[in-house]
Amino acid sequence: MYKKIISFAVVIVSLFVLTIYSMTTGSIAITVGELLTGLFTGTNENVEIIKDLRLPRVVIALFAGATLSVSGVLLQAVMRNPLAEPGIIGISSGAGFMSIMMITFFPTLFFYTPLFSFIGGAVAFLFVYLFSWKSGLNPLRMILIGVAINAVFTGLSELMAARNASSMMSGISVSSSTLTMKTWDDVQVIALYGTIGLILSFLVYAWCNHLSLRDQTLKNLGFRVNRARFIISIIAVLLASIATAIAGMFTFVGLLIPHIGRSLVGNDHKLLIPFSAIAGALLILSADTLGRTLLSPIEIPASIIMAVIGGPFLIFLLRKSDRIYGN
């Protein structure tokens, strides 16, 4: 129990400290006192610039990390697969493709980007589920199908982005996951849908715990397995899609955080879901802050930082987990 409390305390304090550091560090550096005074009085020009340019990307990084991490937790519960992650199995690329297609062909419907992203993510997830089914769901087959679906939608996204200059500029944020030039309008969208998705995910934590049992056992107990899987999947797709629509595609977030969370707070989703949300926010904000400050003024996209971290972790899981091979 003490380990769980300490784990929560460490990530919460770390997130608070990093958030303050991220807001005060960069091309315009200020003290914490100047930041707080400027936010309340509006008399500091540097703080006004930070409020308009840096604060939105910090908030978006927090929500993107939280939503992607919790999406990974939910997908792993639904699929009983330790490698299920929205970036790996194609949900994020499907959402990104639909966002670019909407921007290219229906630019006047920009406000509905989250809806189009959700549709794209849902279609990608449906394809993975359908093509993976063969007398049951094999974990390795599902991941391989997901990688293929991810490659297809990524290729289509690149094709759409290269179609003309305007669509290319619009698609950069989806394909490269840089958080620059985000606005408070973007914050409102990801905060609204992200908060709804995170609340819904916590409400279904008991279902996630039940899904660790065999389907036949659950059915004998009167539990409606298919309904629970469908609802949890919809929530997971919503979380991944809204993050992709606003922040772009990040892989491995929903893979890293749930596994770290299980080692620290256990398998009970009542604790795992909120811990993953906090830790995920910490991870993406760390990647964005590192990419923004490491080689300043050159900026490294946070998605590249995540790929460098997540790739070796995926290899580690493939080597260590017997379940992945169906043994």
Secondary structure, DSSP 8 states (H G I E B T S, - for coil): -HHHHHHHHHHHHHHHHHHHHHHH-SSS---HHHHHHHHHH---HHHHHHHHHHHHHHHHHHHHHHHHHHHHHHHHHHHT-TT--TTTTTHHHHHHHHHHHHHHH-GGGGGGHHHHHHHHHHHHHHHHHHHHBSSSB-HHHHHHHHHHHHHHHHHHHHHHHTSSHHHHHHHHHHHH---TT--HHHHHHHHHHHHHHHHHHHHTHHHHHHTTS-HHHHHHTT--HHHHHHHHHHHHHHHHHHHHHHH----SHHHHHHHHHHHHH-S-HHHHHHHHHHHHHHHHHHHHHHHHHTTTTS---HHHHHHHHHHHHHHHHHHH-GGGGT-
